[in-house]
Amino acid sequence: MVASKDMALFPKNFAKVFFNNQFKVKIELPSEKELPSLAGKVAIVTGANSGLGKESAKQLLTLGLSRLVIAVRSPDKGKTAASQLKLANPGAIIDVWTLDMESYESVQAFVRKCSIDLPSIDYTVLNAGVAPTAFSTVRSTGHETAIQVNHISTALLTILLLPVLKAKSTQSNPARLTVVNSLTAHLCKFANRNERPLLASFDDVSITPWSSAERYGVSKLLSQLFLLQLTEVVKANYVVINMVDPGLTKGTDLARDTSGVLRIASKAFSSIAGRPVDRGAATYVDALLCHGKESHGCFLMNTEISPLASFYYSADGKTAREQVWKETMKELSFARIEDIIASMI
């Protein structure tokens, strides 16, 4: 099977791709497929108190999942979601653990809890993400919020989880780690690609002017570039890492910060072109259960291995990938991530 990085680029006429994805492709629900029971299996889903995260957790539970950890920023919202999810599988253990993706300390504490409290981990979905409508920075790091959450903290959580997942699964059946990405990575302009330092250039609007849609797409592109580099080092025999695009989905909280005319327009467009949340969430479950080692380092769209963002294949893409890797590794050096990655080779 051809890996994402070896595929031909997306067609230049992106409108056709979008129309096909949203109006012609029908994503099957897990109940419509012949899937094995998840009895005895353990899964983690971040950002699982609402939207796609919550729905994907529900679908895993309906397949017989024995234990679910929902990682949320608000414990109260998490407990409410857990009580609702319990209806899908009354016999399952559902834990609500705190995870704030704007805090390195919270990410580290969450991984330590996974290491200590979970006897095994079979599936992990890193779904937590943000799409801010206004520029803001994270107080503890100084980084712009979307870049911090969607790329930097997601990179930290991914790397810290690797040895835990390796220890709590087997090479014959390695743990699956699916990171939610987006086709918007294909659409961003990434005008500041040549700024040095690169990551810090997102923190200053005088260097990189603010655009909500652009910033979300770039944050997903940075994540894509970093994870591709990571999966060239980390073996699929230990942990299978893939990325998934759920498509434009209605009924999620991703655009919760919008207001006024923009909020009305966003809801109207999603109601027309968006997938139902259960169909979008089904792409997560498919990425976990229906793709093995062949999907390591791949981008999944419409439940199929698909091309990466077109920028990746360019000369600028190679340069940017190396820079993103270098700067992200330096930013996260406090967590000894080089040693962790070395242990996974």
Long-range contacts (C-beta under 8 A, 24 or more apart in sequence): 1-294, 1-305, 2-305, 3-294, 3-297, 3-298, 3-305, 4-297, 4-298, 4-299, 4-305, 4-306, 4-307, 4-308, 5-228, 5-297, 5-298, 5-308, 5-312, 7-305, 7-306, 7-307, 7-308, 8-307, 9-307, 9-310, 9-313, 10-186, 10-307, 10-310, 14-186, 14-187, 17-183, 18-183, 18-248, 18-273, 21-183, 21-247, 21-248, 21-301, 21-302, 22-247, 22-248, 22-273, 22-274, 22-275, 23-273, 25-302, 26-279, 27-247, 27-275, 27-279, 27-280, 27-282, 27-283, 27-286, 27-302, 27-303, 28-282, 28-303, 29-59, 29-278, 29-279, 29-282, 30-59, 30-62, 30-63, 30-282, 30-285, 30-286, 30-289, 31-62, 33-290, 35-63, 35-289, 35-290, 36-289, 37-63, 37-64, 38-63, 38-64, 38-65, 38-66, 38-122, 39-64, 39-65, 39-66, 40-66, 41-65, 41-66, 41-67, 41-122, 41-123, 42-66, 42-67, 42-68, 42-69, 42-118, 42-119, 42-120, 42-121, 42-122, 42-123, 43-67, 43-68, 43-69, 43-121, 43-122, 43-123, 43-124, 43-125, 43-288, 44-68, 44-69, 44-71, 44-114, 44-121, 44-123, 44-124, 44-125, 45-69, 45-70, 45-71, 45-124, 45-125, 45-127, 46-71, 46-72, 46-99, 46-101, 46-125, 46-126, 46-127, 46-128, 46-157, 47-71, 47-72, 47-127, 47-128, 47-129, 48-72, 48-78, 48-81, 48-127, 49-74, 49-77, 49-78, 49-80, 49-81, 50-77, 50-81, 50-252, 50-253, 51-249, 51-251, 51-252, 51-253, 51-254, 51-277, 52-127, 52-180, 52-246, 52-249, 52-252, 52-277, 52-280, 52-281, 52-284, 53-125, 53-127, 53-128, 53-281, 54-81, 54-84, 54-85, 55-277, 55-278, 55-280, 55-281, 56-125, 56-127, 56-281, 56-282, 56-284, 56-285, 57-85, 58-85, 58-88, 58-281, 59-278, 59-281, 59-282, 59-284, 59-285, 60-123, 60-285, 60-288, 61-85, 61-88, 61-89, 61-92, 61-94, 62-88, 62-89, 63-285, 63-289, 64-89, 65-89, 65-92, 66-91, 66-92, 66-93, 67-92, 67-93, 67-94, 67-95, 67-118, 68-92, 68-93, 68-94, 68-95, 69-94, 69-95, 69-97, 69-114, 69-118, 70-94, 70-95, 70-96, 70-97, 71-97, 71-98, 71-99, 71-110, 71-128, 72-96, 72-97, 72-98, 72-99, 73-98, 73-99, 73-100, 73-101, 73-128, 99-128, 101-128, 101-130, 101-148, 101-149, 101-153, 101-154, 101-157, 102-138, 102-140, 102-141, 102-145, 102-148, 102-149, 102-153, 103-140, 104-140, 104-141, 104-153, 104-156, 104-334, 104-335, 107-153, 107-156, 107-157, 107-160, 108-156, 108-160, 108-335, 110-157, 111-157, 111-160, 111-161, 111-164, 114-161, 114-164, 115-164, 115-167, 118-168, 119-168, 120-168, 120-169, 121-164, 121-165, 121-168, 121-169, 121-175, 122-169, 122-173, 122-175, 122-176, 123-175, 123-176, 123-178, 123-288, 123-289, 124-161, 124-165, 124-175, 124-176, 124-177, 124-178, 125-178, 125-180, 125-284, 125-288, 126-154, 126-157, 126-158, 126-177, 126-178, 126-179, 126-180, 127-180, 127-284, 128-154, 129-154, 129-180, 129-254, 130-254, 131-212, 131-216, 131-254, 131-255, 131-257, 132-212, 132-215, 132-257, 133-212, 133-255, 133-257, 133-258, 133-259, 133-262, 134-210, 134-212, 134-257, 135-205, 135-210, 137-203, 142-203, 143-199, 143-200, 143-202, 143-203, 144-202, 144-203, 144-215, 146-215, 146-216, 146-219, 147-199, 147-202, 147-203, 147-215, 147-218, 147-219, 147-222, 149-219, 150-216, 150-219, 150-220, 150-222, 150-223, 151-219, 151-220, 151-222, 151-223, 151-226, 151-328, 152-199, 152-328, 152-331, 152-332, 154-179, 154-223, 155-223, 155-226, 155-227, 155-230, 155-328, 155-332, 156-332, 156-335, 156-337, 158-227, 158-230, 158-241, 159-230, 159-332, 159-335, 159-337, 159-340, 159-341, 160-335, 160-337, 160-340, 162-234, 162-238, 162-239, 162-340, 162-341, 162-344, 163-340, 163-343, 163-344, 165-238, 165-239, 166-238, 166-239, 166-344, 169-239, 171-237, 171-238, 174-236, 174-237, 174-238, 174-239, 174-240, 174-293, 175-239, 175-240, 176-239, 176-240, 176-242, 176-287, 176-288, 176-289, 177-239, 177-240, 177-241, 177-242, 178-241, 178-242, 178-243, 178-244, 178-284, 178-287, 178-288, 179-223, 179-227, 179-241, 179-242, 179-243, 179-244, 180-243, 180-244, 180-245, 180-246, 180-284, 181-220, 181-223, 181-224, 181-243, 181-244, 181-245, 181-299, 182-216, 182-217, 182-220, 182-245, 183-245, 183-247, 183-301, 184-213, 184-216, 184-217, 184-220, 185-217, 185-218, 185-220, 185-221, 185-223, 185-224, 185-309, 185-311, 186-217, 186-309, 186-310, 186-311, 187-217, 188-214, 188-217, 188-218, 188-221, 188-311, 189-214, 190-218, 190-221, 190-311, 190-320, 193-316, 193-319, 193-320, 196-323, 197-327, 198-320, 198-323, 198-324, 198-327, 199-324, 199-327, 199-328, 199-331, 221-309, 221-311, 222-324, 224-299, 224-308, 224-309, 224-312, 225-312, 225-317, 225-320, 225-321, 225-324, 225-325, 226-321, 226-324, 226-325, 226-328, 227-297, 228-297, 228-308, 228-312, 228-321, 229-321, 229-322, 229-324, 229-325, 230-341, 231-296, 231-297, 232-297, 233-341, 233-344, 233-345, 234-341, 234-344, 234-345, 235-344, 235-345, 236-293, 236-296, 237-293, 238-344, 239-344, 240-291, 240-292, 240-293, 240-295, 240-296, 241-296, 241-297, 242-287, 242-291, 242-295, 242-296, 242-297, 242-298, 242-299, 242-300, 243-298, 243-299, 243-300, 244-283, 244-284, 244-286, 244-287, 244-299, 244-300, 244-301, 245-283, 245-299, 245-300, 245-301, 245-306, 246-275, 246-280, 246-281, 246-283, 246-284, 247-274, 247-275, 247-279, 247-280, 247-283, 247-301, 247-302, 248-273, 248-274, 248-275, 249-274, 249-275, 249-276, 249-277, 249-279, 249-280, 250-274, 250-275, 250-276, 250-277, 251-276, 251-277, 252-277, 252-280
